[in-house]
């Protein structure tokens, strides 16, 4: 039964994590309709692909915490944000901003 709950949560949470991509797609369509900055559409697509993959990962992690570990929604979102911070800290260029500080902040 937990597996069913997990997959249902994944498919319910995925659209919620994809909502921030709507303005990005709308902005790309606007630029293409104007005929200006057509090369900028590729930049928007390059930004959207990692965001799409991140949405799948976030939905999966959140569903794991809720369905398998039986956590509340608030603690699940905190743990998912912590996992995201740890993963972002491992990136070479932006990891410095997400790594924990020595003074505890």
Buried (B, 14 or more C-beta within 10 A) or exposed (E): EEEEBBEEBBEEBBEEBBEEBEEEEEEBEEBBEEEEEEEEBEEBEEEBEEEBEBBBBBBBBBBBBBBEEEBEEEEBBEBBEEBBEEBBBEEEEEEEEBBEEEEEE
